Amino acid sequence: MRSPEFLLAMLVAGLLAGSGKLHAQQLIELEEIPDEAKKDTEYLDHLEKKKAMRERLAEQDAQLRSSFEDRVKALETERKTKLEPQATATVEVDGQTLNVTEPNSAEQALDLKKPVRDHYEVSPDDFSLYEHDRWSLNKSDFQFDRPQYIVADGQAGRTRRWFVFTFSITNSSTKARRIAPVIVAVTNNGAFTPAVGGFIPERLAADSTYHPLAHGKTARDEMWLKENVLPMESLSNIHSHRFGAEGFQPLANPPEPMATFAPGQTRWGVAVWPSFDDELTELKLVVHGLSNAHRYDRKQRHALVIGFTRNDDEFHVERSMFKYGSKEFEYLWMWDQDLTVPLPSDPNDARIKEKKLATPSGGERFLWTFPYEITNSSPTTQSIKVKEVAFALRGSENKGLEVDVGGQKVLVEVKVVDDGRSSIYKAQFLREANLSDPAKEIHRFAPSAENQKYKLPGGMVFTIKTGEKIESRAVFDAQDVDWTDLRQQVEDQLSLAKDKKAASEETWKQATKKIANEHNKLAEQNPGILYDPRRKLTDDTVVLKDGRSFTGLIKVNSGEALQIETPSEGLLSFTKEQVETVTEGEFSAVRKQVLEAIPAAVEAAKQKKRVTAYFSCEAGISTGSYRIARWYRIPGKIDEEWLKAWETLDAGE
């Protein structure tokens, strides 16, 4: 028989090795004692002592458990009262006083959801590291045919001509790449024209090079695609689609940074210029998008430049062919990255300044302005001409201004254009804001007095030496909204929600009525969607008392006169006695909503201290239009005294 000391030791070991949740009510009950054992009084006495011992140990365990829980609660209370209350302080950043709290852990300081790997060593596991994969295709990866003119018969016996450039791109790297080529034609006479598209020249270019046309519906296109002949694609298709064994796959809308070229994949494309400037003897085709390499310190980007020459001018283009000269990668000046909004000396001085002016007729004009600087960080002297600046307004949440069209909500980005020329309202605004400069009132896109300047039709040319900068200012009038761009945005979004099938059926029904009224069965043979139906905003309508009606945009509608601008007949004026009815269209309602929302949108940009604008500039082969977003917040300054105190403390330890 085991000794009581051995049984006690085993019981304690079991308690220590167990879960620690043993209580008196959880004691192991004795099994039913056999009748023969009930006669053994000594055995029964031993069992009773054993049971009593278990009860005492369970009671001791409960007391220890209670004491332990009380201690844990006391430590938690001490932590909440002494450790968790974080030290608070105020700090001034960008002219604003902010309340800050001291983090009580490394995880809170680094905003981590997991414990730091090592409290005494910096570990990459504690940070989000982003890699920039720098890549570039080879010159030989971009193959091309000689640029050619394509001529086709047009309407009324007229011919149409396009300048066409066919090419192929091969992804020679080992990774899938996002390759979206942008091709700009630059002539020796200073003409800069980005390539676009067109179905007729793309169709003719595909046929002449024995390629199927991407998304072509002819039997030959489908046969060649089945035989794995590479299709001829437009630039827009290369930008927005992937092409593989499964065919053409569109990218997400809006586009995501996903690959368009698989490793080793080759795709054929065609660039088209419908209105090409023939006045040239030298031509450069600048191909962007074949590399993401940059010289960030010099503000230069990598682009492929292909040079051609020809002997004749624009009068004999049919007798002279382009002669290939060179194909080299060059670093172009990124003037858009050198463009900044200067920081104010006083954080309370807003860079965006706005004001409402009273007009002689009793109305109001809303204007605003912001300054900008262009620094030449490149190693060579640069010349640049600012053609146009468009301020982009997207509202307080930066999602876009909301307009209502017949109950449908549409978000738009409103562009207000400044062409650099002055007006009576802009001149008055600058004088009242103490920003007037008489030397620059005629054309504000002018450089500083110490810089070289000369005037050309369409703008001022700035010559900027290395390390120097120019200072200028853009001024905007709320009436100068790019209404064409705005209308296209609204109609694009409304068209996406349009029932194309129903619109196509209605169009086919109306067409059959006009073409073949006697053939009722023709209406039942609808071949499907024949066109992409577009939801268009309605215009204003004026009906005269003599029965004539005009549609367009009403410019003036006073008590005595009415003016409406029509697409076909221009600006028309009528007296009140001539007008029967005036109906406002959807586009006029959209204009009113936008003009009412502009002041609040400008105020939102002012509060965020952010300028978002489109700059269109000419700077050699770096000519283009770029969207920039610049903050003008003054960065906070670090007081180094506490850093030195920590260094001293650390050295003492």
Stockholm file with secondary structure:
# STOCKHOLM 1.0

chainA/1-653         MRSPEFLLAMLVAGLLAGSGKLHAQQLIELEEIPDEAKKDTEYLDHLEKKKAMRERLAEQDAQLRSSFEDRVKALETERKTKLEPQATATVEVDGQTLNVTEPNSAEQALDLKKPVRDHYEVSPDDFSLYEHDRWSLNKSDFQFDRPQYIVADGQAGRTRRWFVFTFSITNSSTKARRIAPVIVAVTNNGAFTPAVGGFIPERLAADSTYHPLAHGKTARDEMWLKENVLPMESLSNIHSHRFGAEGFQPLANPPEPMATFAPGQTRWGVAVWPSFDDELTELKLVVHGLSNAHRYDRKQRHALVIGFTRNDDEFHVERSMFKYGSKEFEYLWMWDQDLTVPLPSDPNDARIKEKKLATPSGGERFLWTFPYEITNSSPTTQSIKVKEVAFALRGSENKGLEVDVGGQKVLVEVKVVDDGRSSIYKAQFLREANLSDPAKEIHRFAPSAENQKYKLPGGMVFTIKTGEKIESRAVFDAQDVDWTDLRQQVEDQLSLAKDKKAASEETWKQATKKIANEHNKLAEQNPGILYDPRRKLTDDTVVLKDGRSFTGLIKVNSGEALQIETPSEGLLSFTKEQVETVTEGEFSAVRKQVLEAIPAAVEAAKQKKRVTAYFSCEAGISTGSYRIARWYRIPGKIDEEWLKAWETLDAGE
#=GR chainA/1-653 SS CCCHHHHHHHHHHHHHHSCSCCCGGGCCCCCCCCTTGGGCHHHHHHHHHHHHHHHHHHHHHHHHHHHHHHHHHHHHHHIIIIISSCCEEEEEETTEEEEEECCSSHHHHHTCSSCCSCSSSCCGGGSCCCCCCCCBCCGGGEEECCCEEEEEECGGGCEEEEEEEEEEEECCSSSCBCCCCEEEEEETTSCEEECBCCHHHHHHHHHHTTCCBTTCCSHHHHHHHHTTCCCEEEHHHHHHEEEETTEEEECCSSCCSCCSBCTTCEEEEEEEESSCCCCCSEEEEEEESSBCCEETTTTEEEEEEEEEECSCCGGGGGGCCCEEEEEEEEEEECTTTSEECCCCSSTTSCSSEEEEEECTTSCEEEEEEEEEEEECCSSSCEEEEEEEEEEEECTTTTSCEEEEETTEEEEECEEEEECSBCCHHHHHHHHHTTCCCGGGSSBSCCCCTTSCEEEETTEEEEEECTTCEEEEEEEEEGGGBCHHHHHHHHHHHHHHTSCHHHHHHHHHHHHHHHHCTTCGGGGGCCCSCCSCCCCCCCCEEEEETTSCEEEEEEEEECSSEEEEEETTTEEEEEEGGGEEEEECCHHHHHHHHHHHHHHHHHHHHHHHTEEEEEEEEECGGGCEEEEEEEECCCCCCCCTHHHHHHHHHHHHC
#=GC SS_cons         CCCHHHHHHHHHHHHHHSCSCCCGGGCCCCCCCCTTGGGCHHHHHHHHHHHHHHHHHHHHHHHHHHHHHHHHHHHHHHIIIIISSCCEEEEEETTEEEEEECCSSHHHHHTCSSCCSCSSSCCGGGSCCCCCCCCBCCGGGEEECCCEEEEEECGGGCEEEEEEEEEEEECCSSSCBCCCCEEEEEETTSCEEECBCCHHHHHHHHHHTTCCBTTCCSHHHHHHHHTTCCCEEEHHHHHHEEEETTEEEECCSSCCSCCSBCTTCEEEEEEEESSCCCCCSEEEEEEESSBCCEETTTTEEEEEEEEEECSCCGGGGGGCCCEEEEEEEEEEECTTTSEECCCCSSTTSCSSEEEEEECTTSCEEEEEEEEEEEECCSSSCEEEEEEEEEEEECTTTTSCEEEEETTEEEEECEEEEECSBCCHHHHHHHHHTTCCCGGGSSBSCCCCTTSCEEEETTEEEEEECTTCEEEEEEEEEGGGBCHHHHHHHHHHHHHHTSCHHHHHHHHHHHHHHHHCTTCGGGGGCCCSCCSCCCCCCCCEEEEETTSCEEEEEEEEECSSEEEEEETTTEEEEEEGGGEEEEECCHHHHHHHHHHHHHHHHHHHHHHHTEEEEEEEEECGGGCEEEEEEEECCCCCCCCTHHHHHHHHHHHHC
//
